[in-house]
Amino acid sequence: MGLAVIRVTPHIVLHEADLEFRFVRAPGPGGQHVNTAATAVQLRFDVDRARGLPDEVRRRLRRAAGRRLSAGGVLVIEANRFRSQARNREDALARLVRLIQGAAERPAPRKATRPTRTSRRRRLEAKRRRSHIKRLRRPAAPGD
């Protein structure tokens, strides 16, 4: 039996073995059922050890993950929007795929630009006006 793979982009696939699902009790209201059923899902994905992730994507994913990335390099996505374990599992997986797809896109290189002559003139004129207003607020100097 082969490992199941999830296609993220044409060049990136996730292996099912790199994903760890933990089922926990969901917080919030829900009556008696919420106290007995572990419907919330924690999806754990080790960014450093994952197969099929190019280093460039791995670096961008670490940056995009923010607080969801643990000190050990494990990305933790919590899903508890739905009342069923299966739907929360799908939701967590979909969020991971979206996060990786976002990290897979190369950011457009920034092109340095210069302010136009008109915009420089407007900025300096605004500074002169502001300076004049503040000068009028000063107490009158002796001898004026």
C-alpha positions as CSV (number, residue, x, y, z in Angstrom):
1,M,0.0,0.0,0.0
2,G,1.5,3.4,-1.1
3,L,1.4,6.6,1.0
4,A,-1.4,8.9,0.2
5,V,-0.4,12.3,-1.2
6,I,-2.1,15.6,-1.3
7,R,-1.4,17.8,-4.4
8,V,-0.9,21.4,-3.3
9,T,0.5,22.8,-6.5
10,P,1.7,21.1,-9.7
11,H,5.2,20.8,-8.2
12,I,4.4,20.4,-4.5
13,V,2.8,17.4,-2.8
14,L,2.2,16.6,0.9
15,H,2.6,13.1,2.1
16,E,0.0,11.9,4.5
17,A,2.7,10.6,6.8
18,D,3.9,14.2,7.4
19,L,0.6,15.1,8.9
20,E,-0.4,14.4,12.4
21,F,-4.0,14.8,13.5
22,R,-5.0,15.1,17.2
23,F,-8.6,15.3,18.2
24,V,-9.5,17.3,21.3
25,R,-12.6,18.6,22.9
26,A,-13.9,21.8,21.4
27,P,-14.2,25.0,23.5
28,G,-17.4,27.0,23.7
29,P,-21.1,26.2,23.9
30,G,-22.6,23.0,22.6
31,G,-24.6,21.3,25.4
32,Q,-23.9,17.9,26.8
33,H,-22.4,16.6,23.5
34,V,-19.4,18.9,23.7
35,N,-18.3,17.4,27.0
36,T,-18.0,13.9,25.6
37,A,-17.0,14.2,21.9
38,A,-13.5,15.2,20.8
39,T,-14.5,17.0,17.6
40,A,-11.9,19.8,17.4
41,V,-8.8,19.0,15.4
42,Q,-5.2,20.0,15.8
43,L,-3.2,19.4,12.6
44,R,0.5,19.2,13.3
45,F,2.9,19.6,10.3
46,D,6.7,19.5,10.9
47,V,7.9,22.2,8.4
48,D,11.5,21.2,8.6
49,R,11.1,17.5,8.1
50,A,8.3,17.6,5.5
51,R,9.1,15.8,2.3
52,G,8.3,17.5,-1.0
53,L,8.7,21.1,0.1
54,P,11.4,23.2,-1.6
55,D,13.7,25.1,0.7
56,E,12.5,28.4,-0.7
57,V,8.8,27.5,0.1
58,R,9.8,26.2,3.5
59,R,11.3,29.5,4.4
60,R,8.3,31.5,3.3
61,L,6.0,29.1,5.1
62,R,7.8,29.6,8.3
63,R,7.4,33.3,8.0
64,A,3.7,33.1,7.0
65,A,2.9,30.7,9.9
66,G,3.6,33.3,12.5
67,R,2.4,32.3,16.0
68,R,1.1,29.0,14.7
69,L,4.7,27.7,14.4
70,S,6.1,26.2,17.6
71,A,9.8,26.6,18.7
72,G,10.5,23.1,17.4
73,G,9.4,24.1,13.8
74,V,6.0,22.4,14.0
75,L,3.1,24.2,12.4
76,V,-0.1,23.7,14.4
77,I,-3.5,24.5,12.9
78,E,-6.6,24.2,15.1
79,A,-10.0,23.7,13.6
80,N,-13.2,23.7,15.6
81,R,-15.7,25.5,13.4
82,F,-17.8,22.4,12.7
83,R,-19.5,19.9,15.0
84,S,-18.1,16.9,13.3
85,Q,-14.6,15.6,13.5
86,A,-14.5,14.8,9.8
87,R,-15.4,18.3,8.7
88,N,-13.0,19.9,11.1
89,R,-10.3,17.6,9.8
90,E,-11.0,18.7,6.2
91,D,-11.1,22.4,7.3
92,A,-7.7,22.1,9.0
93,L,-6.2,20.4,5.9
94,A,-7.7,23.0,3.5
95,R,-6.2,25.8,5.7
96,L,-2.8,24.1,5.6
97,V,-3.0,23.7,1.8
98,R,-3.9,27.4,1.4
99,L,-1.0,28.4,3.6
100,I,1.4,26.4,1.6
101,Q,0.0,27.6,-1.7
102,G,0.5,31.2,-0.5
103,A,4.1,30.4,0.5
104,A,4.7,28.8,-2.9
105,E,4.0,32.0,-4.8
106,R,7.2,34.0,-5.3
107,P,6.8,37.6,-4.1
108,A,7.2,40.2,-6.9
109,P,10.6,41.9,-6.7
110,R,10.3,45.5,-5.5
111,K,11.2,48.1,-8.1
112,A,12.9,51.2,-6.7
113,T,11.1,54.4,-7.8
114,R,11.7,58.0,-7.3
115,P,9.1,60.6,-6.3
116,T,8.0,62.9,-9.1
117,R,9.0,66.5,-9.2
118,T,5.3,67.5,-8.5
119,S,5.0,65.3,-5.5
120,R,8.3,66.7,-4.0
121,R,7.0,70.2,-4.6
122,R,3.6,69.4,-2.9
123,R,5.4,67.8,0.1
124,L,7.7,70.8,0.6
125,E,4.8,73.2,0.2
126,A,2.8,71.3,2.8
127,K,5.8,71.5,5.2
128,R,6.1,75.3,4.6
129,R,2.4,75.8,5.4
130,R,2.6,73.7,8.5
131,S,5.7,75.5,9.6
132,H,4.0,78.8,9.1
133,I,1.0,77.7,11.2
134,K,3.2,76.6,14.0
135,R,5.3,79.8,13.8
136,L,2.0,81.8,14.3
137,R,1.3,79.9,17.5
138,R,4.6,81.0,19.2
139,P,4.5,83.8,21.7
140,A,5.4,87.1,20.3
141,A,9.1,87.9,20.7
142,P,9.9,91.0,22.8
143,G,10.3,94.0,20.5
144,D,7.8,92.9,17.9
